[in-house]
Amino acid sequence: MIGPDPEIERPRTDEELSRLKPIDEVLPKLAESIRRGRGRPRLHNAKQAVTLRLDPDVVERFKSEGDDWRTRMAQAVKKASPRG
């Protein structure tokens, strides 16, 4: 049976600790990605998810015109809004 690696498990000496460098110096891209967090960066004007109940025939009409039906529906709502 193989046990833990004693070289990894042993406490570091003061000399070894003094030679360590910050992650920003050693792996700057990794450090930045950790600070940034997971996923895509947030957009300033990100779209908001909502639940909207529509008549089935309205949805079918938009769907029948192609895969980008959600985009076209959003454009239609925007055009119909007071600020259009």
Secondary structure, DSSP 8 states (H G I E B T S, - for coil): -----HHHHS---HHHHHH---HHHH-HHHHHHHHH-SSS---TT----------HHHHHHHHHT-TTHHHHHHHHHHHHSTT-
